[in-house]
């Protein structure tokens, strides 16, 4: 019996702040035990990674476009914020 190669298909999409600042991300589609579908997406924007989840691909795209714009234009996560060290590990205080 011939063994088939392991192939993994990845669905990619475009996240944009505007037409000159675009980034390629990855979509993961899941269905829970109740049959409800969820779409998750993540993309690297400059030095950071943004992600979101939604019920539809359109909603996910809008969420990630908005987060991308906030990251690039509004300095989202630009402030390191308050941190504390516990057992020699630094934690961000939400």
N, CA, C and O atoms as a GROMACS GRO file, in nm:
protein
  376
    1UNK      N    1   0.084  -0.118   0.000
    1UNK     CA    2   0.000   0.000   0.000
    1UNK      C    3   0.089   0.124   0.000
    1UNK      O    4   0.182   0.135   0.079
    2UNK      N    5   0.059   0.216  -0.088
    2UNK     CA    6   0.137   0.339  -0.102
    2UNK      C    7   0.094   0.439   0.005
    2UNK      O    8  -0.024   0.466   0.023
    3UNK      N    9   0.194   0.493   0.075
    3UNK     CA   10   0.166   0.592   0.180
    3UNK      C   11   0.155   0.730   0.116
    3UNK      O   12   0.244   0.773   0.042
    4UNK      N   13   0.045   0.800   0.146
    4UNK     CA   14   0.024   0.934   0.091
    4UNK      C   15   0.101   1.038   0.172
    4UNK      O   16   0.118   1.021   0.292
    5UNK      N   17   0.148   1.144   0.107
    5UNK     CA   18   0.220   1.249   0.180
    5UNK      C   19   0.124   1.327   0.269
    5UNK      O   20   0.006   1.342   0.238
    6UNK      N   21   0.179   1.376   0.379
    6UNK     CA   22   0.099   1.461   0.469
    6UNK      C   23   0.091   1.601   0.409
    6UNK      O   24   0.193   1.667   0.390
    7UNK      N   25  -0.029   1.645   0.380
    7UNK     CA   26  -0.050   1.777   0.321
    7UNK      C   27  -0.140   1.857   0.413
    7UNK      O   28  -0.246   1.810   0.454
    8UNK      N   29  -0.098   1.978   0.444
    8UNK     CA   30  -0.179   2.068   0.527
    8UNK      C   31  -0.210   2.191   0.444
    8UNK      O   32  -0.120   2.257   0.392
    9UNK      N   33  -0.339   2.223   0.431
    9UNK     CA   34  -0.381   2.340   0.355
    9UNK      C   35  -0.403   2.455   0.452
    9UNK      O   36  -0.474   2.441   0.552
   10UNK      N   37  -0.342   2.568   0.422
   10UNK     CA   38  -0.355   2.687   0.505
   10UNK      C   39  -0.431   2.793   0.427
   10UNK      O   40  -0.398   2.823   0.312
   11UNK      N   41  -0.533   2.850   0.490
   11UNK     CA   42  -0.611   2.956   0.426
   11UNK      C   43  -0.554   3.091   0.468
   11UNK      O   44  -0.547   3.123   0.587
   12UNK      N   45  -0.514   3.170   0.370
   12UNK     CA   46  -0.457   3.302   0.395
   12UNK      C   47  -0.556   3.411   0.359
   12UNK      O   48  -0.646   3.390   0.278
   13UNK      N   49  -0.538   3.529   0.420
   13UNK     CA   50  -0.623   3.643   0.389
   13UNK      C   51  -0.543   3.771   0.407
   13UNK      O   52  -0.432   3.768   0.461
   14UNK      N   53  -0.598   3.882   0.362
   14UNK     CA   54  -0.530   4.011   0.366
   14UNK      C   55  -0.589   4.099   0.475
   14UNK      O   56  -0.711   4.115   0.483
   15UNK      N   57  -0.504   4.155   0.558
   15UNK     CA   58  -0.543   4.252   0.660
   15UNK      C   59  -0.483   4.384   0.617
   15UNK      O   60  -0.366   4.391   0.578
   16UNK      N   61  -0.563   4.492   0.625
   16UNK     CA   62  -0.511   4.620   0.577
   16UNK      C   63  -0.551   4.736   0.668
   16UNK      O   64  -0.662   4.742   0.721
   17UNK      N   65  -0.455   4.827   0.685
   17UNK     CA   66  -0.484   4.955   0.747
   17UNK      C   67  -0.529   5.051   0.637
   17UNK      O   68  -0.619   5.132   0.657
   18UNK      N   69  -0.466   5.040   0.522
   18UNK     CA   70  -0.504   5.109   0.399
   18UNK      C   71  -0.438   5.033   0.285
   18UNK      O   72  -0.370   4.933   0.309
   19UNK      N   73  -0.455   5.077   0.162
   19UNK     CA   74  -0.404   4.999   0.049
   19UNK      C   75  -0.253   4.996   0.040
   19UNK      O   76  -0.198   4.913  -0.032
   20UNK      N   77  -0.184   5.085   0.112
   20UNK     CA   78  -0.038   5.085   0.111
   20UNK      C   79   0.022   5.008   0.226
   20UNK      O   80   0.143   4.980   0.227
   21UNK      N   81  -0.059   4.972   0.324
   21UNK     CA   82  -0.012   4.897   0.441
   21UNK      C   83  -0.100   4.773   0.457
   21UNK      O   84  -0.205   4.777   0.521
   22UNK      N   85  -0.054   4.664   0.397
   22UNK     CA   86  -0.129   4.539   0.402
   22UNK      C   87  -0.041   4.427   0.456
   22UNK      O   88   0.081   4.431   0.443
   23UNK      N   89  -0.104   4.329   0.518
   23UNK     CA   90  -0.034   4.217   0.581
   23UNK      C   91  -0.112   4.090   0.553
   23UNK      O   92  -0.235   4.092   0.544
   24UNK      N   93  -0.042   3.979   0.540
   24UNK     CA   94  -0.104   3.851   0.513
   24UNK      C   95  -0.119   3.774   0.644
   24UNK      O   96  -0.025   3.763   0.722
   25UNK      N   97  -0.239   3.721   0.666
   25UNK     CA   98  -0.267   3.645   0.788
   25UNK      C   99  -0.318   3.506   0.757
   25UNK      O  100  -0.333   3.469   0.641
   26UNK      N  101  -0.343   3.431   0.862
   26UNK     CA  102  -0.387   3.292   0.850
   26UNK      C  103  -0.523   3.276   0.918
   26UNK      O  104  -0.544   3.328   1.028
   27UNK      N  105  -0.614   3.204   0.852
   27UNK     CA  106  -0.748   3.177   0.906
   27UNK      C  107  -0.756   3.032   0.954
   27UNK      O  108  -0.705   2.941   0.888
   28UNK      N  109  -0.820   3.012   1.068
   28UNK     CA  110  -0.849   2.878   1.119
   28UNK      C  111  -1.000   2.872   1.141
   28UNK      O  112  -1.056   2.954   1.212
   29UNK      N  113  -1.064   2.774   1.081
   29UNK     CA  114  -1.208   2.756   1.096
   29UNK      C  115  -1.233   2.637   1.187
   29UNK      O  116  -1.171   2.532   1.173
   30UNK      N  117  -1.326   2.655   1.282
   30UNK     CA  118  -1.357   2.550   1.378
   30UNK      C  119  -1.507   2.538   1.394
   30UNK      O  120  -1.580   2.634   1.374
   31UNK      N  121  -1.552   2.419   1.430
   31UNK     CA  122  -1.692   2.396   1.464
   31UNK      C  123  -1.694   2.326   1.599
   31UNK      O  124  -1.626   2.226   1.619
   32UNK      N  125  -1.773   2.381   1.693
   32UNK     CA  126  -1.779   2.320   1.826
   32UNK      C  127  -1.876   2.202   1.827
   32UNK      O  128  -1.938   2.170   1.725
   33UNK      N  129  -1.890   2.140   1.942
   33UNK     CA  130  -1.974   2.021   1.953
   33UNK      C  131  -2.122   2.050   1.929
   33UNK      O  132  -2.199   1.959   1.901
   34UNK      N  133  -2.161   2.177   1.939
   34UNK     CA  134  -2.300   2.216   1.914
   34UNK      C  135  -2.324   2.253   1.767
   34UNK      O  136  -2.436   2.288   1.730
   35UNK      N  137  -2.221   2.245   1.685
   35UNK     CA  138  -2.234   2.276   1.543
   35UNK      C  139  -2.216   2.423   1.509
   35UNK      O  140  -2.237   2.462   1.394
   36UNK      N  141  -2.178   2.505   1.607
   36UNK     CA  142  -2.156   2.648   1.583
   36UNK      C  143  -2.015   2.668   1.528
   36UNK      O  144  -1.918   2.614   1.581
   37UNK      N  145  -2.005   2.747   1.421
   37UNK     CA  146  -1.875   2.769   1.360
   37UNK      C  147  -1.812   2.899   1.410
   37UNK      O  148  -1.881   2.997   1.439
   38UNK      N  149  -1.681   2.896   1.420
   38UNK     CA  150  -1.602   3.011   1.463
   38UNK      C  151  -1.485   3.025   1.366
   38UNK      O  152  -1.430   2.925   1.318
   39UNK      N  153  -1.449   3.148   1.338
   39UNK     CA  154  -1.335   3.176   1.251
   39UNK      C  155  -1.235   3.255   1.335
   39UNK      O  156  -1.269   3.357   1.394
   40UNK      N  157  -1.110   3.206   1.339
   40UNK     CA  158  -1.004   3.277   1.408
   40UNK      C  159  -0.898   3.317   1.307
   40UNK      O  160  -0.874   3.247   1.210
   41UNK      N  161  -0.837   3.432   1.331
   41UNK     CA  162  -0.733   3.478   1.241
   41UNK      C  163  -0.621   3.545   1.317
   41UNK      O  164  -0.643   3.606   1.421
   42UNK      N  165  -0.500   3.533   1.265
   42UNK     CA  166  -0.385   3.600   1.325
   42UNK      C  167  -0.294   3.650   1.214
   42UNK      O  168  -0.287   3.592   1.105
   43UNK      N  169  -0.224   3.758   1.243
   43UNK     CA  170  -0.134   3.818   1.145
   43UNK      C  171  -0.023   3.893   1.220
   43UNK      O  172  -0.047   3.954   1.324
   44UNK      N  173   0.097   3.887   1.165
   44UNK     CA  174   0.208   3.963   1.221
   44UNK      C  175   0.207   4.101   1.156
   44UNK      O  176   0.211   4.114   1.034
   45UNK      N  177   0.200   4.205   1.241
   45UNK     CA  178   0.202   4.344   1.197
   45UNK      C  179   0.328   4.408   1.256
   45UNK      O  180   0.336   4.432   1.377
   46UNK      N  181   0.424   4.434   1.171
   46UNK     CA  182   0.554   4.485   1.212
   46UNK      C  183   0.614   4.393   1.317
   46UNK      O  184   0.641   4.277   1.286
   47UNK      N  185   0.635   4.440   1.438
   47UNK     CA  186   0.702   4.358   1.539
   47UNK      C  187   0.605   4.280   1.627
   47UNK      O  188   0.649   4.205   1.714
   48UNK      N  189   0.475   4.295   1.607
   48UNK     CA  190   0.378   4.229   1.693
   48UNK      C  191   0.279   4.145   1.618
   48UNK      O  192   0.269   4.153   1.495
   49UNK      N  193   0.206   4.064   1.691
   49UNK     CA  194   0.105   3.977   1.632
   49UNK      C  195  -0.032   4.019   1.683
   49UNK      O  196  -0.049   4.045   1.802
   50UNK      N  197  -0.128   4.027   1.592
   50UNK     CA  198  -0.265   4.059   1.632
   50UNK      C  199  -0.353   3.940   1.595
   50UNK      O  200  -0.323   3.866   1.502
   51UNK      N  201  -0.461   3.923   1.668
   51UNK     CA  202  -0.553   3.813   1.639
   51UNK      C  203  -0.692   3.849   1.683
   51UNK      O  204  -0.713   3.940   1.763
   52UNK      N  205  -0.788   3.775   1.630
   52UNK     CA  206  -0.928   3.797   1.664
   52UNK      C  207  -1.005   3.670   1.633
   52UNK      O  208  -0.954   3.580   1.566
   53UNK      N  209  -1.127   3.663   1.682
   53UNK     CA  210  -1.219   3.553   1.653
   53UNK      C  211  -1.355   3.614   1.623
   53UNK      O  212  -1.389   3.720   1.676
   54UNK      N  213  -1.433   3.546   1.539
   54UNK     CA  214  -1.565   3.597   1.502
   54UNK      C  215  -1.651   3.481   1.453
   54UNK      O  216  -1.604   3.368   1.437
   55UNK      N  217  -1.777   3.512   1.430
   55UNK     CA  218  -1.870   3.413   1.378
   55UNK      C  219  -1.859   3.398   1.226
   55UNK      O  220  -1.885   3.291   1.172
   56UNK      N  221  -1.820   3.507   1.157
   56UNK     CA  222  -1.811   3.503   1.011
   56UNK      C  223  -1.676   3.557   0.966
   56UNK      O  224  -1.607   3.628   1.039
   57UNK      N  225  -1.639   3.522   0.844
   57UNK     CA  226  -1.513   3.570   0.787
   57UNK      C  227  -1.515   3.721   0.767
   57UNK      O  228  -1.413   3.787   0.788
   58UNK      N  229  -1.630   3.778   0.728
   58UNK     CA  230  -1.640   3.923   0.709
   58UNK      C  231  -1.620   3.997   0.840
   58UNK      O  232  -1.549   4.097   0.845
   59UNK      N  233  -1.682   3.948   0.946
   59UNK     CA  234  -1.667   4.010   1.078
   59UNK      C  235  -1.522   4.000   1.125
   59UNK      O  236  -1.467   4.095   1.181
   60UNK      N  237  -1.459   3.886   1.103
   60UNK     CA  238  -1.318   3.868   1.138
   60UNK      C  239  -1.231   3.968   1.063
   60UNK      O  240  -1.143   4.030   1.122
   61UNK      N  241  -1.255   3.983   0.932
   61UNK     CA  242  -1.178   4.077   0.852
   61UNK      C  243  -1.191   4.220   0.901
   61UNK      O  244  -1.092   4.293   0.909
   62UNK      N  245  -1.313   4.260   0.935
   62UNK     CA  246  -1.334   4.396   0.988
   62UNK      C  247  -1.261   4.415   1.121
   62UNK      O  248  -1.198   4.518   1.143
   63UNK      N  249  -1.270   4.314   1.209
   63UNK     CA  250  -1.202   4.323   1.339
   63UNK      C  251  -1.051   4.340   1.321
   63UNK      O  252  -0.990   4.428   1.382
   64UNK      N  253  -0.992   4.257   1.236
   64UNK     CA  254  -0.847   4.262   1.219
   64UNK      C  255  -0.802   4.388   1.145
   64UNK      O  256  -0.694   4.440   1.174
   65UNK      N  257  -0.881   4.436   1.050
   65UNK     CA  258  -0.848   4.563   0.985
   65UNK      C  259  -0.846   4.676   1.088
   65UNK      O  260  -0.756   4.760   1.087
   66UNK      N  261  -0.946   4.679   1.177
   66UNK     CA  262  -0.952   4.783   1.280
   66UNK      C  263  -0.836   4.773   1.378
   66UNK      O  264  -0.776   4.874   1.414
   67UNK      N  265  -0.803   4.651   1.421
   67UNK     CA  266  -0.691   4.633   1.514
   67UNK      C  267  -0.560   4.674   1.446
   67UNK      O  268  -0.474   4.735   1.510
   68UNK      N  269  -0.544   4.640   1.319
   68UNK     CA  270  -0.425   4.678   1.243
   68UNK      C  271  -0.410   4.830   1.238
   68UNK      O  272  -0.300   4.882   1.259
   69UNK      N  273  -0.520   4.900   1.211
   69UNK     CA  274  -0.517   5.047   1.207
   69UNK      C  275  -0.482   5.104   1.344
   69UNK      O  276  -0.403   5.198   1.354
   70UNK      N  277  -0.539   5.048   1.451
   70UNK     CA  278  -0.507   5.095   1.586
   70UNK      C  279  -0.360   5.070   1.619
   70UNK      O  280  -0.296   5.154   1.682
   71UNK      N  281  -0.308   4.956   1.576
   71UNK     CA  282  -0.168   4.924   1.603
   71UNK      C  283  -0.074   5.022   1.532
   71UNK      O  284   0.023   5.069   1.591
   72UNK      N  285  -0.103   5.052   1.405
   72UNK     CA  286  -0.013   5.136   1.326
   72UNK      C  287  -0.033   5.286   1.351
   72UNK      O  288   0.065   5.361   1.354
   73UNK      N  289  -0.158   5.330   1.368
   73UNK     CA  290  -0.186   5.474   1.375
   73UNK      C  291  -0.212   5.526   1.516
   73UNK      O  292  -0.190   5.644   1.542
   74UNK      N  293  -0.258   5.442   1.604
   74UNK     CA  294  -0.295   5.486   1.739
   74UNK      C  295  -0.201   5.434   1.846
   74UNK      O  296  -0.226   5.452   1.965
   75UNK      N  297  -0.090   5.368   1.805
   75UNK     CA  298   0.013   5.318   1.896
   75UNK      C  299  -0.044   5.217   1.997
   75UNK      O  300  -0.007   5.219   2.114
   76UNK      N  301  -0.134   5.130   1.949
   76UNK     CA  302  -0.187   5.024   2.034
   76UNK      C  303  -0.071   4.941   2.088
   76UNK      O  304   0.014   4.897   2.011
   77UNK      N  305  -0.066   4.920   2.216
   77UNK     CA  306   0.039   4.848   2.287
   77UNK      C  307   0.173   4.920   2.284
   77UNK      O  308   0.277   4.860   2.313
   78UNK      N  309   0.172   5.050   2.250
   78UNK     CA  310   0.297   5.126   2.250
   78UNK      C  311   0.349   5.151   2.390
   78UNK      O  312   0.470   5.160   2.411
   79UNK      N  313   0.259   5.161   2.486
   79UNK     CA  314   0.296   5.179   2.626
   79UNK      C  315   0.310   5.042   2.690
   79UNK      O  316   0.218   4.960   2.685
   80UNK      N  317   0.425   5.017   2.748
   80UNK     CA  318   0.450   4.886   2.808
   80UNK      C  319   0.357   4.859   2.926
   80UNK      O  320   0.336   4.744   2.964
   81UNK      N  321   0.301   4.965   2.985
   81UNK     CA  322   0.207   4.946   3.095
   81UNK      C  323   0.275   4.905   3.224
   81UNK      O  324   0.397   4.904   3.234
   82UNK      N  325   0.192   4.872   3.321
   82UNK     CA  326   0.242   4.832   3.453
   82UNK      C  327   0.276   4.684   3.449
   82UNK      O  328   0.197   4.602   3.403
   83UNK      N  329   0.393   4.652   3.498
   83UNK     CA  330   0.438   4.513   3.502
   83UNK      C  331   0.486   4.479   3.642
   83UNK      O  332   0.526   4.566   3.719
   84UNK      N  333   0.481   4.351   3.673
   84UNK     CA  334   0.532   4.304   3.801
   84UNK      C  335   0.611   4.176   3.776
   84UNK      O  336   0.586   4.105   3.679
   85UNK      N  337   0.706   4.148   3.864
   85UNK     CA  338   0.787   4.028   3.849
   85UNK      C  339   0.751   3.930   3.959
   85UNK      O  340   0.752   3.963   4.077
   86UNK      N  341   0.721   3.809   3.918
   86UNK     CA  342   0.690   3.701   4.010
   86UNK      C  343   0.776   3.581   3.970
   86UNK      O  344   0.773   3.538   3.854
   87UNK      N  345   0.852   3.529   4.063
   87UNK     CA  346   0.939   3.413   4.038
   87UNK      C  347   1.027   3.436   3.915
   87UNK      O  348   1.040   3.349   3.829
   88UNK      N  349   1.087   3.554   3.907
   88UNK     CA  350   1.179   3.592   3.800
   88UNK      C  351   1.114   3.595   3.662
   88UNK      O  352   1.184   3.587   3.561
   89UNK      N  353   0.981   3.606   3.655
   89UNK     CA  354   0.908   3.620   3.529
   89UNK      C  355   0.826   3.747   3.534
   89UNK      O  356   0.755   3.772   3.631
   90UNK      N  357   0.837   3.830   3.429
   90UNK     CA  358   0.768   3.957   3.425
   90UNK      C  359   0.629   3.936   3.365
   90UNK      O  360   0.613   3.872   3.262
   91UNK      N  361   0.526   3.994   3.434
   91UNK     CA  362   0.387   3.983   3.390
   91UNK      C  363   0.330   4.121   3.368
   91UNK      O  364   0.356   4.213   3.447
   92UNK      N  365   0.252   4.137   3.262
   92UNK     CA  366   0.180   4.261   3.234
   92UNK      C  367   0.054   4.263   3.319
   92UNK      O  368  -0.021   4.166   3.323
   93UNK      N  369   0.031   4.374   3.387
   93UNK     CA  370  -0.086   4.388   3.473
   93UNK      C  371  -0.200   4.451   3.394
   93UNK      O  372  -0.194   4.571   3.366
   94UNK      N  373  -0.302   4.374   3.358
   94UNK     CA  374  -0.417   4.427   3.282
   94UNK      C  375  -0.493   4.525   3.365
   94UNK      O  376  -0.593   4.580   3.319
   0.00000   0.00000   0.00000
